Amino acid sequence: MESTVDIRKQIHEFIDIADERILRIFKGIIEAEEQEDNYPTISDWHYDEINERREKYLSGESKSYTWEEVKEKAKSALK
């Protein structure tokens, strides 16, 4: 298995000879990685709501629907 140092060295060597298309791909990866820190976080109340709905589903208190059932319900509501 390659070490991180080996991988870094290989990438540096590759970048030195890479064409513009490859460099743009690397740039896109870097920008996406940097933006990842800026994604909104999910609040605790949202997790609580999901857990509450899951518990209701598991206890039989609420029903879930297949995608086909959802589509049929939506189609009939439009009629």
HELIX and SHEET records of a PDB file:
HELIX    1   1 THR A    4  ILE A   17  1                                  14    
HELIX    2   2 GLU A   20  GLU A   36  1                                  17    
HELIX    3   3 ASP A   44  SER A   59  1                                  16    
HELIX    4   4 TRP A   67  LEU A   78  1                                  12    
END                                                                             
